[in-house]
Amino acid sequence: MSRVNFETLLEAGVHFGHLKRKWNPAMAPYIFDEKKGIHIIDLNKTIAHLDQACAAMKQIAKSGKKVLFVATKKQAKEIIAERVAAINMPFVTERWSGGMLTNFQTTRKSIRKMAAIDKMKTDGTWETLNKRERLFKTRQREKLEKNFGSIAEMTRQPAAIFLVDILKEHIALNEAKRLNVPTFAMVDTNSDPRLVDFPIPANDDATKSITVILDAICGAIKEGLEERKSAGTGKDKDEVVEAAAPKAEEAATNE
């Protein structure tokens, strides 16, 4: 049974794509019609691909691995921060720092700097600093928190990455692809779904649309975490991707 029904997606405006002149021809299989110059996404395809993505996400969570969520556009920031924090997964809602994945050791160094400043406040070192040094450290800590605070618990490369709007997050997408990290994304009619392992055809601009898709994805992850907790076992990342791949191929064939 699908996690979301046709009516729910319709009410959230998930079917609204971009103007016809802005479309990417690779999205043709996912477009149902055109109305007043705007492409309409086939919600049956959305449901099928969302179900596949949720099944894969559930297995990743069950394996005990982390999924990194990326959404720096205004409409998605708050939704991502609220939903993803609730399931204890890392996320990026501020500017994506180039090399965050491909140069992960440098990213970890930045996170360790943040921890070092925190330690200074508890081991007495903070009291030995003068006013100017404290101000500098405080500002440095705030900047690090803004850019890396939400991924502080990500001690290694994520098992997968979820993106809202692959055009805006193209740097993150490219880094994930270079490292062979499985990619999941909401893909609107102006994007190329072939760039993503698990594309979910959907309106990636409307807050309601983003919320509906995120709720389904986060719900699947939550289920996976609960099953892992009760079973006490998990699968390796490669097993997850191999298990999900046939479903993706089957969907492509049906289209």
Sequence and secondary structure as in RCSB ss.txt:
>XXXX:A:sequence
MSRVNFETLLEAGVHFGHLKRKWNPAMAPYIFDEKKGIHIIDLNKTIAHLDQACAAMKQIAKSGKKVLFVATKKQ
AKEIIAERVAAINMPFVTERWSGGMLTNFQTTRKSIRKMAAIDKMKTDGTWETLNKRERLFKTRQREKLEKNFGS
IAEMTRQPAAIFLVDILKEHIALNEAKRLNVPTFAMVDTNSDPRLVDFPIPANDDATKSITVILDAICGAIKEGL
EERKSAGTGKDKDEVVEAAAPKAEEAATNE
>XXXX:A:secstr
  SS HHHHHHTTTTEEEEGGG  GGGGGGEEEEETTEEEE HHHHHHHHHHHHHHHHHHHHTT  EEEE  SHH
HHHHHHHHHHHTT  EE S   TTTTTTHHHHHHHHHHHHHHHHHTTSSGGGGS HHHHHHHHHHHHHHHHHHGG
GTT  S  SEEEEE TTTTHHHHHHHHHTT  EEEEE TTS GGG SEEEE  SS HHHHHHHHHHHHHHHHHHH
HHHHHH     HHHHHHHHHHHHHHHHHH 
